[in-house]
Amino acid sequence: MEKPKALKEWASAIKALEDGTQIFIMRKGGIVEETRDFQVESNDFFLYPTYEHQRKELLKESYQGVIDETLALWSAQDEQVTIRSYARMIEDIEINDGEQLHKLYPFHIWTENFTEERLRWKRKNPLHLMLLRVYRLAEPLHIPIEQAYIGCKSWIELGAEIPPDSSLVPVMSDEEFATQVAEIKRTLS
């Protein structure tokens, strides 16, 4: 049986997904991505928090304190990671120009500088805007950190069970989620 996937993301961005502040993440790929480009490897995945590369100046001022909150729970010597959420990708929208990206500014926690930098990196490749339906796990997972999880890559395989739907608690109602998706799509059209 295939091991479940996890997408590595800044702990501060995962917190924003978990509290409904935003419903998407943006990806171009990790530095050591096998294909050198980002690819969606699974539509259902755990959200694996990372701490090392978070930088306050890359978040809007009102969200910079979230980094301190996430770092209070973390140490570089930790031997396990706590995973509190699971996501289902509803849609992968490719962003190719700065004008589209600029329209998304009210819908996320990052600075314009950061998102523009992401778009410009590997210029010929689109920026993936992954619309995510996020769920809290009824019981957080505490997973030993394996060597395979370390490094700048987007996807990892976890030695964990795929959670049954009964243990997934949506972070927002179906109606709230549908409204946000519609607003983002209207903004991009």
N, C-alpha and C positions, 0 to 999 in steps of 0.2 A: 504493500500500500504506500502511496506517495505521502511524503511528509508535508505537513502544512507549511505554507510560506509566511514570511513576515517581511514587511517593508520597513526599512530603517528610516527614521525621521527624527528631527530635533525633538527633544522632550517638550519644548515650549510650543511647537507646532501641534504635537499630539494633544497637549492640554487644550489648545484652541479648538481642535476637532472634538475633543471630549466634552467641552462645555458649550458647543454649538456656536462659538464665535465665528468659525468658518467651516465650510463643507468641502473644501478641496485642498489638494497639495499640488505643487508644481515640480516637475522633474525633467532633467536633461540626462541624468546618469551619474553614477558614482565614478570616481577617478579610476578604480580598478575593475569597472564593468567589463565582463568578458567580451561583449560585442563592441565596446567603446561607446555605444549608444544606449539610451534607456529603452527598455522594452517592458511592457506589462507582462509579467510572468504568471500572474493569477488575478482573477477578479475578486476573490475572497481571501483575506489575509489578516494576520495579527499586525498591530502597530507596535514596532520595536523601538523604544525610546533611546536616543543617543544624546550624549551630553558634551562631548569634547569640542565640537566645532561651533557651538552656539555662540553668537556674538551679539551683545546688546544693541550695537549701532546698526544692525541689520533689521531690527524690529522697530515698528512705529513706537514713539516715545511712551504712549499709554500701555504698551505691552512689554516694555523692557524689564519690568519687575518680575515677570513670569520666569525669566531665566534664573533669577535668584531662588525663586520658589522651587524650581526643578532641581537646581544644584544642591539645595539643602537636603535632598533625599538621596544624593549620589556621592560616591567616592571612587577614584580611579582604582582603588584596591578591591572594589566589590567583586564577589565571585558569582553573584547571581543577579539577574535583571528581573524586575517586576513588570509584567505586561497586563495592562488594565483594559485594553480595548481591541476590537475587531472591526474590520471595515469590509464593505462590499462596494466595489467600483461600479457606479451607475453608468458612467460615460467617461471616455478619454477624449478630450478636446485638444486638438493641436493648435497652438498659438504660434504665429509666424511673424507678427509685426508689433511694434511698440504701441501703436494706437489701441489695438485690442487689449493689450496688457494693461495700459493706463486706465482703461474703462473698469478693470477689475479691482482697482485700488481700494474702494470702500469695502470689499468682500474678504479681506485678509489682513494678517498681522504684520506683514513685511514692509520695509521701506521701498519706495519707488526705485531707489538706487540698486537695491538688492535684486528686485525682480528684473530690472533692465539688464543687470549683469548676467543673471541666469539666461535671459533670452539671447544675449550677445555671445555667450560662451558656446563654442562649436556652432557658429552662426548658421551653417547649412541645415542643422537639425532643428525640428520644431521643439517648442517647450510643451511638455505634456501637462495639461490641466486635468487632474483626475478628480472627478466629482465623486465623493465618497458618502455612503450611508454608514454612519459610525454607530457602534454599539459598545456599551460597557459590558465587561464580563461580570456575571453575577459573582464569581470568585476570581480574583486576580491570579494570574499564573506567576510562579516564582521559578525561573528557569536558570540552571547553571550556565554561566557564560563559557561557551566553547571557543576555541581558537578560530573556527570557521566563521564565527559571527563578527570577528574583529576586522577592521579595515574599511576603506571607503567604497562600499558596494551597496547597492540599493536593496537587493533581495537576499534573504537567507532562508534556509530550511530549518524549521524548529523540530526538536524532538518532543513534540507535544501533541495532544489530541485536538482535532478540529472540534470546536465547541458546538454542542447541540443548540438549535435555535432557542430552546427553552431557557438557555443560560445567557442569552443575549438581550440586553436592555437598550432599546434605542435611545440615543442622547437627545433626540427631539421627536415630536409627533410626526406622523406621516404627512399631515397637513402642513406643518411648519417646513418640513424638508422639501415638499413639492413646491411650496411658495418660493423658497430660496433658490431652488434649481431653476424655476421659471424666471425669476428675476435675473439670475446670472445669464441665462440664455438670451433673454430680451436685451440685456446690456451688450452682449456680444454680437447680436444680429444687426 
